[in-house]
Amino acid sequence: MTTPSFTDWFSNEQIRLAHALGSHLDVDAGLREILLQQHHDASVEDMRRLTDTEAGLAAILKDATASKSVAQTPLSQNLALGEAADRVWSSALEGSLHSLVAAEDRMRLRGFPSVSALLQCTEFAWHFCVDLTQLNQPQPYPWGHELLPRLISLVAFIGRVVPDRELVQVDETMSLLDEVTSMVGAYPNELVQVAFNHAMKQATEHALHLALLIVPLLSRPTGNPPVLLSTQSAQLTVSVRKARNVLAHSFPSHRSYGNGRGDAELLAETLRTAKGLSAVCVSALRAEIEERLDMSLPELSGEALHCLLSDFTTADLGSAHLDGIDLTGVRWSERETRWPPLTDVEELRIQSEETPAGSGLFIVRTGTATVRGLADLA
């Protein structure tokens, strides 16, 4: 007869012990008691609020739509496409932000023109930081393919938020940019492309400085003296005119547009300006939100502030007032977001783009919510 090993003996004794205890212990009841004492249901609910599974999957599963050109999609939508999709919109931070400020209050903030303008300016600054970083490469970059639409949008934004359009010469600058748009891409030689890029970098530098001067005006009735705005605007117009002339005549001079080293230095300076604008915008936006809510906020990044004001994928907006509030850039979920009872969700879906396709997550392209009347419900 073979003597059993210690391992076999131990296994047999473990089985006998489990059978013996089974008649005295109610394991299922014990587990239920543990879960009850540990407030398991409350913990699950807390985790549900802190974790947006749908949005998290959407950030991971990038759809083919993420490859769409920046020029073909609205600025606010680009924050959820391309490189911006790598930013984790749905996280514990999102949950803590949403618990910090109620959904209806976050939506109400979007109704203040100052908050809306500062949010847009923050987005512009972030986009320029990303794009200018990508431009930092040895070979001449075809500026018009990506940065020109950004510059046009920024100048148009400046024209909307400055009370006196003549003060910043927006009409003349936009007209020149339209001419540039019609000619861009037809570079007869590398020298023309380099000169065009250089002129557009100068224009972007001036536009970013102009935006810096305007930020204080977005939340306060007084700000920089008009002469500063006028001077910076004039320099912007001159730079855009240079870019137009380069494409129109295809004969730039080295003396006017500098060499490769000067171009690289200008690019680095423009990137520093964009980062400075981003920091100023984030600080001003945070201060404006604090003033409107009459409360203090923790130190938040631009991404966090955008999430606070634009991400409503798990929000209950049933008691929110949406009249007159611009929803452009708002991110919502067809399954999780709760709208006020009379909101025409189908119309809102038409105004939105599902990103990525099939996710059930939408970004409003432009517009406000449509509220149905009682007659429409009959």
Residue, then its C-alpha position, 0 to 999 in steps of 0.5 A: m500500500t502506497t503512503p499518500s504524499f503530504t499534498d494529497w493528504f492536505s487536499n483531502e483534509q481541506i475537502r473534509l473541513a469544507h464539508a464539515l463547515g458547510s453544515h454550520l455556515d451560511v456562506d451566501a448569507g455571510l457575503r450578503e451581510i458583508l456587502l450590506q455593511q460595506h454599502h456595496d450598492a452605494s459604492v457601485e453608484d459612486m463608481r458609475r458616476l465617476t466612470d463613463t464607460e461609453a465615453g471611455l470606449a469612444a476615446i479608445l476605439k477611434d473611428a475612421t472619422a477621426s482622420k477627417s481634415v481639421a479644415q472639414t470639421p468644426l473647431s469644437q468637434n476637433l477636440a474629440l477627433g484626431e490627437a484630441a481623442d487621446r485626451v481622456w475625457s471620461s475619467a475620475l476627473e470628469g466624475s469629480l468635476h461633474s459632482l463639483v458643479a451640478a449639470e444645470d449650473r454647468m449648462r447655465l454657465r454656457g449662457f454667459p457670453s464671457v464664458s462662451a468666448l473664453l472657452q472658444c479662445t481656450e480651444f483656439a490656443w490649444h489647437f495652435c499649440v498642437d499644430l505649431t508643435q507638429l510644424n517643428q520639423p526641418q522641411p518646409y511645411p505647407w502652412g495652408h493645409e492645416l494652419l490657414p483654416r485655424l487662422i481664419s477662424l481665429v480672426a473671425f472670432i476676434g471680429r465677433v468679440v470686439p465691439d468695434r470691428e474697424l478697430v481690428q481691421v477684421d473685414e480687410t484681413m478676412s478679405l485678404l485671407d479669402e484671397v490666400t485661400s483661393m491661391v494656396g497650394a499652388y507653389p511654383n517652387e520651394l522658395v515660394q513655399v518657404a516665403f509663404n510659410h514665413a509670412m503666415k507664421q508672422a501673421t499667426e504670431h500677430a493674431l495670437h498677440l491680438a488675442l492676448l490683448i483681447v482676453p481681458l475684454l472678454s470678461r471685463p468692460t475695460g481692457n487694453p487701450p485701443v491703440l494696442l489693438s489697432t497696432q497689432s491688428a495692422q501688423l496682422t493685416v500686413s503679414v497676411r498681405k505679404a503672404r497673398n503677394v508671395l502667392a500672387h507674384s511667385f517671386p519672394s525676396h530673401r531679404s523680405y522673408g529671412n532664411g531657414r534659421g530665422d524661420a525656425e526662430l519665428l516658429a519657436e516664438t509663435l509656439r511660445t506665444a500660443k502657449g502663453l495665450s493658452a495659460v492666460c485663457v485658462s486662468a481667465l476662464r477659471a476666474e470667470i467661472e468662479e465669479r459666476l458660480d460664486m465659488s472657488l475651483p481647484e487648479l484645473s487644466g484647459e482640458a478639465l475646464h472644457c470637460l466641465l463646460s462641454d461634456f454632458t454624456t452622463a448629465d441629468l439636465g431634466s431641470a435645466h433651462l436651455d433657452g438661448i444657450d449655444l450648444t455648439g461643441v456639447r458632447w452628449s449620449e443618447r443613452e445617458t444624457r437626460w434632457p428637459p422634457l420638451t427638448d426636441v432630441e431628434e432635432l438635436r441629433i440632426q444638429s450633431e455628429e456621432t463620434p465615433a459612428g455607432s457609439g451613441l455619443f454625439i457632438v453638437r455641430t452648431g445651434t441651440a436646442t429646439v423646445r417643442g410647444l404643447a401643440d407639437l405634443a398633441 
